Amino acid sequence: MEIVIYSKNNCQYCTKAKNLVKNLGLEYKELTLEKDFDYDAEKLIEHVGKKVRTMPQIKINGELVGGYNQLVEYFADKGKVNFKGEIISE
């Protein structure tokens, strides 16, 4: 599974998304707005695939999942977390 998290500094939902992925034992690549895109909205649109207003934005296997809440929904649908984002123990 290839996970890319587009984030920005001082973003609590970016931190929550990264922690959720880590706690699931998955690896991810992080691209930050300040470092990798230098506030270049057009370059971000090229990567994400559309204009976005919020961060983080997460892609899994090349498909845009969306933000943190959509990430929780994605893993909840797979039975990995509940809808609060808490990991379901097996």
Secondary structure by P-SEA (a helix, b strand, c coil): cbbbbbcccccaaaaaaaaaaaaacbbbbbbbccccccccaaaaaaaaccccccccbbbccccccccaaaaaaaaaaacccccccccccc
